[in-house]
Amino acid sequence: MTGADTERAFPDVTNTTPENQAATFRNHDQVWPHSIVRRGDAVRPLPLHARSLADLTFEVGDVRLSLSDFMARRRTAGLLILKDGEIALERYGMGNGPESRWTSFGAANVVTSTLAGAALHDGAIGSLDDPCDLYLPQLCGSAYEGVTIRNVLRMCSGVAWREYDQADGRSDVRRLVRAVLSRRPGAVLNLLCARPLAEPQGVVFNYSTGESCLLGAVVAAATGRSLADDCTETIWGPAGMEADAYWQLECEDGLELGGLGLSACLRDVGRFGQLVMEDGAAFNGRRVLPPGWRDLAGQPDSAATAFGQLTPGSPAGYGYQWWALPGAPFADGLHAGAFSAFGGYGQRIYINPAERVVAAIQSAWREPSDSDAEVETNALLRAAVRALRPDPAS
């Protein structure tokens, strides 16, 4: 394979080889129509933190791993850890560097949920308890008629959706992929409107990438501009991003996919996390989110999304498209109040307000999910949070 071949993106990000996977994730804009999320005039500086994590090691079971071990084992393309908005760790792999953009997979949904918060703050959305069809009349007559924005944010719409492959090899994500591959305007919303009602809204948590796409369509309709333009105005510019980002469209001149396909450089993913941790008080001095949005969006606010209620054996809860981590005794309480975004193949944004730590991880796992990699990532973050405390022994 020549050098040019290694940088040629494969059309299907879910069906790559080990050799072309990084090039595909890094150059997603080569093969899909996209819009541009533009940076602003001023860049938020990310100075070096007084304490470097360059020599961090951590234990997983009876194995001690270095950062180099972790990045090689888990095909890590970018690893950034901020403390108080300062860089304690910045490492790259898989051919990436500071200027590389990397696709987000499902981690894009927290950008979309943050745009919903910004639309609420600006008055474009009157209330999170408004029905989605108030802004998208085409939902009338579908199972989404009457479903509130809040219950879509919670993934508690009650509309049927199978995120993961079932025993019959089918999932609604596969239908979503086929809708995108058709490159027909409106194909994604048409798919969602065809789904039946399974439960009353607000009663059952059911993760749905399609629902994040629906949320993006609601925000676009409410604000009267594309998600990319809205993101430029309310997040990318105010947060002081250093580079433009790309957001995948369902087709030429179609909607951005609110649940996936946002390609950004690592530092800007970190700056986004910092904006959320600082509750929307942007770098340029403008408030872009309602006061208290961070704690509302980052923590469960219903019985259906409460800690320990999502999936068997998991202590996690769910906020507004963010996965919430429980407090003590889980991880010795180090993650108390923390929340994360997850994207397929190892994408992660971690925010810990109590410890003032933000982490951004870009990866090229060979499978969409990997429980062993998750264990190692959690151990790394736990070690980093502890090491960045004023007294590491505390």
Buried (B, 14 or more C-beta within 10 A) or exposed (E): EEEEEEBBBBEEBBEBEEEBBBBBBBBBBBBBBBBBBBBBEEBBEBEEBEBEBEEBEBEBEEEEBEBEBBBEEBBBBBBBBBBBBBBBBBBBBBEBEEEBBBBBBBBBBBBBBBBBBBBBBBEBBEEBEBBBBBBBEBBEEBBBBBBBBBBBBBBBBBBBBBBEEEEEEEBBBEBBBEBBEBBEBBBBBBBBBEBEBBBEBBBBBBBBBBBBBBBBBBBBBBBEBBBBBBBBBBBBBBBBBBBBBBBBBBBEEBBBBBBBBBBBBBBBBBBBBBBBBBBBBBBBEEBBBBEEBBBBBBBBBBEBBBBEBBEEEEBBBBBBBBBBBBBEEBBEEBBBBBBBBBBBBBBBBBBBBEBBBBBBBBBBBEEBEBEEBBEBBBBBBBBBBBBBBEEEEE
